[in-house]
Amino acid sequence: MTVEFDARSKYVQIINCKSHSTELTRHGLNPTTLEALSEVPVATPGDHLDKAVAAGKNCRQALVCARAWSYEDRKKAILAYADAIEK
């Protein structure tokens, strides 16, 4: 499994180990430049919110999802996230 991780764009919602896009998106602003940041999905009750809440109640599914990734893939994803935060 190859892990592609970009902390600055291509945001999706992950529900039960699957990515889901939403019809509604929003973006923040860089407070220094007022530049628009990447669009992020917004869940609504008619969208994926109910599914996300139900999935959140079943934490065991999250553990199964994490186990599907190899140790190396999880390590790469976490290190990529840490590098993105440091920038």
C-alpha positions in Angstrom: 0.0 0.0 0.0 1.4 3.4 -1.0 0.5 6.3 1.3 0.1 9.7 -0.3 -0.3 12.5 2.2 -0.7 16.2 1.6 -1.5 18.3 4.6 -2.3 21.4 2.6 -4.9 20.2 0.0 -7.1 17.4 -1.1 -9.1 17.2 2.1 -11.7 14.4 2.4 -13.7 12.9 5.2 -12.7 9.4 6.2 -15.6 7.3 7.4 -15.0 3.6 8.1 -11.7 3.6 6.3 -13.1 5.1 3.1 -12.8 8.7 1.8 -16.0 10.6 1.2 -16.3 14.0 -0.5 -19.1 16.4 0.4 -21.2 18.8 -1.6 -20.5 21.6 0.8 -16.9 22.9 1.4 -15.4 25.8 3.2 -12.0 27.4 3.5 -10.1 29.3 6.1 -7.9 32.3 5.6 -4.2 32.8 6.2 -4.3 35.5 8.8 -1.1 37.1 7.6 -1.9 37.3 3.9 -5.7 36.8 3.9 -5.0 34.2 1.2 -7.7 31.6 1.0 -6.6 28.2 2.2 -7.6 24.8 0.8 -11.2 23.8 0.6 -12.3 21.3 3.3 -15.4 19.2 3.3 -18.3 20.1 5.6 -20.6 17.4 6.7 -24.3 18.1 7.1 -27.0 15.9 8.6 -28.2 14.9 5.2 -24.7 14.3 4.0 -22.2 12.1 5.9 -22.6 13.4 9.4 -24.9 10.7 10.5 -22.6 8.0 9.0 -19.6 9.6 10.7 -21.3 9.7 14.1 -22.3 6.1 13.8 -18.8 5.1 12.7 -17.3 7.0 15.7 -19.4 5.0 18.1 -17.8 1.9 16.7 -14.1 2.5 17.6 -13.3 -1.1 16.8 -13.6 -0.4 13.1 -10.9 2.3 13.4 -8.5 -0.3 14.9 -9.2 -2.7 12.0 -8.5 0.2 9.6 -5.2 1.0 11.3 -4.2 -2.6 11.2 -4.7 -2.7 7.4 -1.7 -0.4 7.0 1.7 -1.7 7.5 3.9 -0.3 10.2 6.1 1.4 7.5 3.1 3.0 5.8 1.7 4.3 9.2 5.2 5.6 10.0 5.5 7.5 6.6 2.0 9.0 7.1 2.7 10.2 10.6 6.2 11.6 9.7 4.7 13.4 6.6 2.1 14.9 8.9 4.7 16.0 11.4 6.8 17.6 8.6 3.8 19.5 7.3 3.1 20.9 10.8 6.7 22.1 11.2 6.5 24.1 7.9 
